[in-house]
Amino acid sequence: MKKRKKIVRIMSESLKLSTLAFLGVFFVFIVNHYYQIKDYADTLSEKLNIFVFFDKNSKDDEKILENLNLESLVFVKEYVNVAEAYNKTVEKNPLLSNISLPNDSTSLQAYAVVKPKSIPDNDFLIKIKNTFEEIAEVDEIVFDASDFLHYAKIQKQLLSYEKTFFIIVSVFFVLLVLKFVLFYIAGSDMLKKAKRFFLYILSTGLGFLLFWTVCKYINYSLLIPETAVLIIPFTCALGIMFDTIDIE
């Protein structure tokens, strides 16, 4: 009977360690998914450009740029004069350099590339478009509204993830403190708990190492930063939460 209980205890402990390793992998996967979305949002933000084309007869581009900068919601990323606009067009279409006419270099419009300072939504786009159209010698405002709205949707999703993470970690921290208070009141052997925590770290670390190896093998993108190593002690603390309290 004692031998059977010992075997069951060992198997139960092994199952718990394996579960913690699996949970560590699961948490790493969730956090990595968050950073994948964040990386996609950062890449998409580079495409959030508003092109403001100046009137061909404009005599004071500096004044137009000054008026654009007066809008607090955006900033002028780049100004392209007529000559530069022509050169950029030729770079994208090399054949134009062979068939262009003498006056072609002055046939294009100068323009400014404007970017938002905050997360853009539909109201933002309407306001910016109306504001820029009122500026004298501005000929046309061009932007892809779908990219802006898609970016805003992703940012809201990221914000909801961050709030959820914060709530979960905060509640878990409070519960963990209460657990240690109960350990102290019950007179539990803290050295024994420290040894168990070390075992939890080993199992969770092994799970993380195996997950990292598999990701490298299948070329799965891992974007989690170095701070993600905090997932390991978090998972270990989760194991402590489910430890029984031995009353001395």
C-alpha positions in Angstrom: 0.0 0.0 0.0 2.8 2.4 0.9 4.6 1.6 -2.3 1.5 2.2 -4.3 1.0 5.6 -2.6 4.6 6.5 -3.3 4.2 5.6 -7.0 0.9 7.6 -7.2 2.6 10.6 -5.4 5.6 10.5 -7.8 3.2 10.3 -10.9 1.1 13.1 -9.5 4.1 15.3 -9.0 5.4 14.5 -12.5 2.0 15.3 -14.0 2.0 18.6 -12.2 5.5 19.5 -13.4 4.6 18.5 -17.0 1.4 20.6 -16.7 3.5 23.6 -15.6 5.8 23.1 -18.5 2.9 23.0 -20.9 1.4 26.2 -19.3 4.7 27.9 -19.7 4.7 27.1 -23.4 1.0 28.2 -23.7 1.8 31.6 -22.0 4.8 32.1 -24.2 2.7 31.4 -27.3 0.0 33.9 -26.2 2.6 36.6 -25.5 4.4 35.9 -28.7 1.1 36.3 -30.6 0.7 39.7 -29.0 4.1 40.8 -30.2 3.4 39.4 -33.7 0.3 41.6 -33.9 2.3 44.6 -32.4 5.0 44.1 -35.0 2.4 44.0 -37.8 0.9 47.2 -36.4 4.3 48.9 -36.4 4.9 47.8 -40.0 1.4 49.0 -41.0 2.0 52.4 -39.3 4.8 53.1 -41.8 2.2 53.0 -44.6 -0.1 55.5 -42.9 0.8 58.4 -45.1 -1.4 61.4 -46.1 -0.2 62.9 -49.4 -1.0 66.6 -49.7 -0.4 67.8 -53.3 0.3 71.5 -53.8 -1.2 73.6 -56.6 1.1 73.7 -59.6 1.0 77.5 -59.5 2.0 77.7 -55.9 4.6 80.3 -55.2 5.1 79.7 -51.5 5.5 76.1 -50.5 7.0 77.0 -47.2 3.7 78.8 -46.2 1.7 75.7 -47.1 4.0 73.5 -45.0 3.7 76.0 -42.1 -0.1 75.7 -42.3 0.1 71.9 -42.4 2.2 71.9 -39.2 -0.3 74.1 -37.4 -2.6 71.0 -37.2 -1.6 69.4 -33.9 -2.9 65.9 -34.8 -0.3 65.4 -37.5 3.3 66.2 -38.5 5.0 66.7 -41.9 7.3 63.7 -42.4 8.6 64.8 -45.8 8.4 67.6 -48.3 9.1 66.8 -52.0 9.5 69.7 -54.4 8.7 69.6 -58.1 12.2 68.4 -59.2 12.3 65.7 -56.6 8.8 64.6 -57.5 10.0 64.1 -61.1 13.1 62.2 -60.1 11.1 59.9 -57.9 8.7 59.2 -60.7 11.6 58.4 -63.1 13.1 56.1 -60.5 9.9 54.1 -60.4 9.5 54.2 -64.2 13.0 54.3 -65.8 11.4 54.3 -69.3 10.3 57.9 -68.7 13.9 59.1 -68.8 14.1 58.0 -72.5 10.8 59.5 -73.7 10.5 62.6 -71.5 10.1 66.1 -73.0 12.1 69.2 -71.8 9.1 70.5 -69.8 8.2 67.2 -68.2 10.3 68.0 -65.1 8.0 70.8 -64.2 4.8 69.1 -65.0 4.4 67.3 -61.7 3.3 68.8 -58.4 5.2 69.3 -55.2 3.7 67.5 -52.2 4.1 66.8 -48.5 3.9 63.4 -46.7 2.0 63.9 -43.5 1.6 61.3 -40.7 -0.7 61.1 -37.7 0.6 61.7 -34.2 -2.1 59.5 -32.6 -4.3 56.5 -33.5 -6.4 57.6 -36.4 -10.1 56.8 -36.7 -12.8 57.9 -39.2 -13.4 61.2 -37.4 -9.7 61.9 -37.5 -9.6 61.3 -41.3 -12.6 63.5 -42.0 -11.3 66.4 -39.8 -7.8 66.3 -41.4 -9.2 66.2 -44.9 -11.6 69.1 -44.3 -8.8 71.1 -42.6 -6.3 70.6 -45.3 -8.8 71.4 -48.1 -9.2 74.8 -46.5 -5.5 75.7 -46.8 -4.9 77.9 -49.8 -2.9 76.4 -52.7 -3.5 72.8 -51.6 -4.8 70.9 -54.7 -5.5 67.4 -53.5 -5.3 65.2 -50.4 -4.8 61.5 -51.0 -4.7 58.6 -48.5 -5.9 55.1 -48.1 -8.7 55.2 -45.5 -8.8 51.4 -45.2 -5.2 51.2 -43.9 -5.9 53.9 -41.3 -9.1 52.3 -40.1 -7.5 48.8 -40.0 -4.6 50.2 -38.0 -7.0 51.8 -35.5 -8.8 48.5 -35.1 -5.5 46.6 -34.4 -4.4 49.2 -31.9 -7.7 48.8 -30.0 -7.2 45.1 -30.0 -3.7 45.5 -28.6 -5.0 47.9 -25.9 -7.6 45.4 -24.8 -4.9 42.7 -24.6 -2.7 45.0 -22.4 -5.6 45.8 -20.1 -6.4 42.1 -19.8 -2.8 41.2 -19.0 -2.6 43.9 -16.4 -5.8 42.8 -14.7 -4.8 39.1 -14.7 -1.3 39.8 -13.3 -2.6 42.2 -10.7 -5.3 39.8 -9.4 -2.8 36.9 -9.5 -0.2 38.9 -7.5 -2.8 39.6 -4.8 -3.8 35.9 -4.6 -0.2 34.9 -4.5 0.5 37.2 -1.5 -2.6 35.8 0.3 -1.2 32.3 -0.4 2.1 33.1 1.2 0.3 34.6 4.2 -1.6 31.3 4.6 1.7 29.4 4.3 3.1 31.6 7.1 0.1 31.2 9.4 0.1 27.4 8.9 3.8 27.3 9.8 4.7 25.6 6.5 8.3 24.6 5.8 9.4 27.5 3.5 12.7 25.8 2.6 10.6 22.9 1.3 8.5 25.4 -0.7 11.7 27.0 -2.1 12.9 23.6 -3.3 9.6 22.9 -5.0 9.7 26.4 -6.6 13.2 25.4 -8.0 11.7 22.2 -9.5 8.9 24.3 -11.1 11.6 26.6 -12.6 13.4 23.6 -14.1 10.2 22.1 -15.6 8.9 25.4 -17.0 12.4 26.3 -18.3 12.6 23.0 -20.0 9.2 23.5 -21.6 10.3 26.9 -22.9 13.5 25.4 -24.3 11.6 22.7 -26.1 9.1 25.2 -27.5 12.0 27.5 -28.7 13.7 24.5 -30.4 10.5 23.5 -32.2 9.9 27.1 -33.3 13.4 27.3 -34.8 13.0 23.9 -36.5 9.7 24.9 -38.2 10.8 28.5 -38.8 8.0 29.9 -36.6 8.5 33.6 -35.9 9.4 34.3 -32.2 9.2 38.0 -31.5 9.0 37.9 -27.7 11.6 40.2 -26.0 14.1 39.2 -23.4 11.6 40.4 -20.7 9.4 37.5 -21.6 11.6 35.3 -19.4 9.4 36.6 -16.6 6.8 34.1 -17.9 8.8 31.3 -16.3 8.6 32.6 -12.6 5.0 33.6 -13.3 4.2 30.0 -14.3 6.1 28.7 -11.3 4.2 30.9 -9.0 1.0 29.4 -10.5 2.3 26.0 -9.4 2.7 27.3 -5.8 -0.9 28.6 -5.9 -2.0 25.0 -6.3 0.3 23.5 -3.6 -1.5 22.2 -0.6 -1.0 23.9 2.8 0.5 21.5 5.4 -0.6 22.6 8.8 2.1 22.0 11.4 
